[in-house]
Amino acid sequence: MQELNDAFGISFQEALSTADAAVFRRFGKHLSTVEQIVLRGTWDQQTYEAMAEATAGYSDEYLKKDVGPKLWRKLTQALGESVGKRNVKAVLSRLTNGSNGASPAVEPTANSNGREMASPPLAVPPPGELRLDVSDFCGRTALVRELGRWITEQGRLMVLWGRLGVGKTLLAMKLREQVEAAFDTHIYLPLASPLAPEDFLDQLLRRLGIGDEGLQDWSQRLTCLMQALYHCRALILVDNAECLCHPSQLAGDYRPGYGRYRDLLHQLATILHRSCVIWISQEEPKEMRVLEGQKVRSHCLHGLTPADAITLLTRQSALKGDAADWTELVHRYDGIPLFLKDLTTTIEGLYEGRLEWFLGQPLLLTDRIRNLLQRQWHRLSPPEQEVMYWLALASAPVALEELQADLIGRNPSQLVALIESLQQRALCQRLETADASMALGLSPVVRVYVQQQFIQQVQAELLSHQLRLFHSHRLLQVTAADPIQARQRQEILIPLAEALREAWSDTLVDQIKSLQVLIHRQFQGQEGYSSGNLINLCHQLEIGLAGSDFSDLAIWHADLQTVSLFGSNFTGANFQASVFAKALGRELVLAFSPDNCHLATGDHEGQLLLWRVDDGSLDRVLVIQRESQATRALTFSPDGTTLAEGSADGRLWLWSLGNGYGADDLCSHTAAISALAFSGDGRYLASGDVTGCILIWELASGRSLQTLQGHQGAIQRLRFSNDGQWLVSSGEDHTAQCWQLTTGERRQGVQGRGIAQIKDVQFLDEVPEPSHPPSAIALGLEEHNLIVWDLSTGRPRWVVPSEADFTAVMALSGDGETVAHSRHNGSIELWAVAHQQRRYCLRDPNTLVTTLAFSQDGALLATAGDHRVNLWALSTGAGLRTLYCQRQPVNCFQVSSDGQWLTTGHRDQGIRLWQMATGQFAVQFQPGVSQARPVQVMTANRDWLASGGEDHAVRLWSIDRPDACQSWLDHDAPVTALSLSPQGRWLVSGGEDARLQVRSLDAQQPSYPLLGHTRAISALAISADDRWLASGSRDRTVRLWNLETASGVITLKGHHRRVQSLTFSPDGQHLLSGSPDGVVRLWQVDSGACLQVWMPPGGLLHGVLFDRQGAPLAITSDDAVLQLWLLPSATLYQRLTGHRQAIWQVSLSSDGHYLASASQDDEIRIWDLWLGSCQQTLRPDRPYEGMTLRDSQGLSEAERLMLRALGAVDSPNSPKGT
């Protein structure tokens, strides 16, 4: 194409000749190709980035920081004056026009022989014909050889496509260098901007030396081109062909008016000719999948191999790493040369060239890498971007069917088209999963970029309250395996939560509440993820949702296991793929079904449940609530149709798991059953109890066939031999024994020495000799050594040192090849018995393991502690699933002074308010400070609620403003006592620092301290007229203070242990004090005289009070029974029964009307002492107490039963747990 003269009066070709001549004269060599590119770009007033974009193979950083500065220095030396990017055009124009008196002369130079030689004329190729320097090309040797051979022998058309920066242009130039001798001419045509097909054809014809005279239309020109390509063997490289396609549309869709390129490629592929066209693009043209054949190829260029990356990056850098490091680097960044080169400076500068250090950090996106990915991202259509978001959010390969199920509003054909388009851009990969199935995914570098884009977009939506992606995409896949969920939290949920925390700061809770209102108003009755996303976000932000309204909303992929949902409303909610807290109690027992599809769990409450192993969902409820029948042993029959259960009361249950399942009760043991085992043919069942008795049952008749006596302690494990003729047992008496069932004879045994413990037994798959028992082993612990005994010899066959102690739980796999045992730090070690080597260690810091169970094939291991079960894949040691119930145990509770409210303080820092009359949850108070510690003490009246805890802070709420909290740090130690005055004037706090702090609630007086105690404050009481304060301490004294004068009056002495309970008489004239030593004292307030001393005859002393007539009473408990004693006569006043476990705390209303008591199982009962009856029973530790599920959808009947057991109700007024 002919160059036009610009304002300086010369063309670029003339200026280039001037510059090149001067350089050749000065240095004896011409300007390089890349220097000519920079000079041409500068002449056209382009930025370095524009030059790099127009000329593939060079980065803008390379042109700007390396080539450019060197070129200007070279021209400065050659031309004898300062030359830079800003003035090079003026300097070359002046020198070329002779404006300084003369053009620079081309002087002869001497060659190596000393003979003069003239500078050869500069052969400047046509625009776009500049040849790239391929000296940096490395690797891909086999590919160059293969493609080069194909091009020279038979190639007509090859589309070379792939990601930006992968090296497509450099590969094409390398191919050109290799095959150029086989062609008459070669043309390189980069498309810096979209070029109409007619103009493209005209330019190509002129480059082939063919004029356009007489060629009237497209058809004639195309025919002329094809004839030329037949008569002249040409190699044509067309670069940046993606600019011909429409951005924001599917891959391969041409721009409007550019459809004739489809005809061009079709002609190049199907018409006979001798030339070869290499079409270089970021995306594959759609028609290539039809045109591809022997002479037409479509080749997607992938990244470098680790070996090629090492060669590329170690040429000019000193990166250090082993083979695994290089493999991981290439994997993270797709082996894209431009990405890897850009990272070199960072790795050398910040990590001393050590790949191990660099790879130990989260994946880094440099500005250059981000810019390149951004250019690809902006070419995607909006639907493609939505699919990319889904693939990035998955954090793992995802099956097409699963992706279709997650998308909202996309039919299967649309999704397939979008996936194919992303594959044509080399952005979406087909990956093979662990089960050898095919799935879709993104490479690590692309996934991180897309995740960051998503977080930015969602953050902007939340800040502006314009929700789109937040509703159409889920933040967390709660049904995924635990490692995937952990990755999603780390990559998506945590960064988003932290961004919102920083953006909203002090208004965070208010903003979340406004979002909840917006979602309810905008998406009520619609499908989507916004409600589930908000729930998951609140959990991450530690914002409670108690009392929230989610009625008629879609609750999709919500993790409801650990969110505070007391009293929340899910009426009409549509649940889908959400995860709930599990009804798992303490002292769990486990059993896998033979096909590994189900896990059975039982606990101390007698709950018996079946869970699906694949997704952790509840499959069946066998027993959900059962009084005093804890499950102690479980096992499945070999065909999986029967589950045997042994209970704490000695009953043996057989649960049929067919279509209509029920239970048969076999004749009972006389003690708790501790072990069960089925024979291999399912005909017999062995049961062992805590007395050491073993029974053999015939299942067909339900009869006990044999009783085996020999153990002196609880049976721990039972196993049948494969032929069913032998049984091996282990017990707490430190023995393992082998029994011949036909005779009931004990044939072999192991007696552990001293303190040795035998935990498990197993038969080995070895063929026994006739009349001899099969080989059996016993697993145990002796003096910090793991030991596997051989029952045939009674001697150890395997001993290894171990950190396990006497509390460890242990198990053998069904084949006897693997040993699992717990350690004191909560981890689980697995050992290979045959090799006496440790395989790996399993860790869950949240579980103190008390139970282990192998699946029958040894592929899975279940570990359990209180309220929690973990499932592990033994092939990899990876965690698969966690089932748990996030109980919120009550730390303290308090009846309000007016008897209207019960407040409970929990380990999650929350304080809950309950209506005494109905037992219904009312509201939750949250400290709003993430580092706050659990509440230890509380006090409340009709207007105020105050709390104190281990963080030394006192917090105060108005009852009608649970979101507005005041706090003070008045103590230098944990707060141990609080009291609100009956008339609402004072708040008094006491701490472990022996300090009392008095605050005026009506702001009439400043806060002031009261000093005098020498040890922690343990009890407080204020008289009815707000005049007197009584304080009890661990220093065994009671002090009386005058609140009106802020002074101490009297010190009362006499108790021999701390003072734990204080109360004034209604007239304020007398004071009762109680102590754990069981002594109650009656004091005269005015004089401080001790009027009387009593020691009530009950058990544990909990408190003291005055009845309606002013008579002093004491409250004691004897295990689970409350007793009220009339002190003057030492007679039993009332006996309150109903608790099932021991009582640990009580609280009284100030008028002595109501009493609340809590037992060890966190049950709280509210008693009317005037009537002597229980009015309400609460379980405030249950995660869903008072949560309403009326008309909700998507829950199975089993899930509904479980949720009710955890406190959910069908309507706000329905009874608890129904």
CORQUI-V763008 format. One record per run of one state. SS is the DSSP state (H for helix, E for strand, L for the rest). FROM is the first residue (numbers start at 1). TO is the last residue. If there is no record, write none. Layout:
BEGIN
SS_FROM_TO ; SS_FROM_TO
END
This chain:
BEGIN
L_1_11 ; H_12_27 ; L_28_32 ; H_33_43 ; L_44_47 ; H_48_54 ; L_55_59 ; H_60_79 ; L_80_87 ; H_88_97 ; L_98_108 ; E_109_110 ; L_111_115 ; E_116_117 ; L_118_140 ; H_141_153 ; L_154_156 ; E_157_161 ; L_162_167 ; H_168_182 ; L_183_184 ; E_185_190 ; L_191_196 ; H_197_207 ; L_208_217 ; H_218_231 ; L_232_233 ; E_234_239 ; L_240_240 ; H_241_244 ; E_245_245 ; L_246_253 ; E_254_254 ; L_255_259 ; H_260_270 ; L_271_275 ; E_276_281 ; L_282_287 ; H_288_291 ; L_292_295 ; E_296_300 ; L_301_305 ; H_306_313 ; L_314_319 ; E_320_320 ; L_321_322 ; H_323_332 ; L_333_336 ; H_337_351 ; L_352_353 ; E_354_354 ; H_355_359 ; L_360_366 ; H_367_377 ; L_378_381 ; H_382_394 ; L_395_397 ; E_398_398 ; L_399_399 ; H_400_406 ; L_407_411 ; H_412_424 ; L_425_428 ; E_429_432 ; L_433_437 ; E_438_441 ; L_442_443 ; H_444_464 ; L_465_468 ; H_469_472 ; L_473_481 ; H_482_523 ; L_524_529 ; H_530_541 ; L_542_548 ; E_549_549 ; L_550_553 ; E_554_556 ; L_557_558 ; E_559_560 ; L_561_568 ; E_569_569 ; L_570_573 ; E_574_576 ; L_577_578 ; E_579_580 ; L_581_588 ; E_589_592 ; L_593_597 ; E_598_602 ; L_603_607 ; E_608_612 ; L_613_617 ; E_618_623 ; L_624_630 ; E_631_636 ; L_637_641 ; E_642_647 ; L_648_651 ; E_652_656 ; L_657_662 ; E_663_666 ; L_667_672 ; E_673_678 ; L_679_683 ; E_684_689 ; L_690_693 ; E_694_698 ; L_699_702 ; E_703_708 ; L_709_714 ; E_715_720 ; L_721_725 ; E_726_731 ; L_732_734 ; E_735_740 ; L_741_744 ; E_745_751 ; L_752_756 ; E_757_763 ; L_764_775 ; E_776_782 ; L_783_784 ; E_785_790 ; L_791_794 ; E_795_801 ; L_802_809 ; E_810_812 ; L_813_817 ; E_818_822 ; L_823_827 ; E_828_832 ; L_833_836 ; E_837_842 ; L_843_850 ; E_851_854 ; L_855_859 ; E_860_865 ; L_866_867 ; E_868_873 ; L_874_877 ; E_878_884 ; L_885_889 ; E_890_895 ; L_896_900 ; E_901_906 ; L_907_910 ; E_911_915 ; L_916_920 ; E_921_925 ; L_926_934 ; E_935_940 ; L_941_943 ; E_944_949 ; L_950_953 ; E_954_958 ; L_959_960 ; E_961_968 ; L_969_974 ; E_975_980 ; L_981_985 ; E_986_991 ; L_992_995 ; E_996_1000 ; L_1001_1007 ; E_1008_1010 ; L_1011_1016 ; E_1017_1022 ; L_1023_1027 ; E_1028_1033 ; L_1034_1036 ; E_1037_1042 ; L_1043_1046 ; E_1047_1053 ; L_1054_1058 ; E_1059_1064 ; L_1065_1069 ; E_1070_1075 ; L_1076_1079 ; E_1080_1084 ; L_1085_1089 ; E_1090_1094 ; L_1095_1099 ; E_1100_1106 ; L_1107_1111 ; E_1112_1118 ; L_1119_1120 ; E_1121_1126 ; L_1127_1130 ; E_1131_1136 ; L_1137_1142 ; E_1143_1148 ; L_1149_1153 ; E_1154_1159 ; L_1160_1163 ; E_1164_1168 ; L_1169_1172 ; E_1173_1178 ; L_1179_1187 ; E_1188_1188 ; L_1189_1192 ; E_1193_1193 ; L_1194_1196 ; H_1197_1205 ; L_1206_1208 ; E_1209_1209 ; L_1210_1218
END
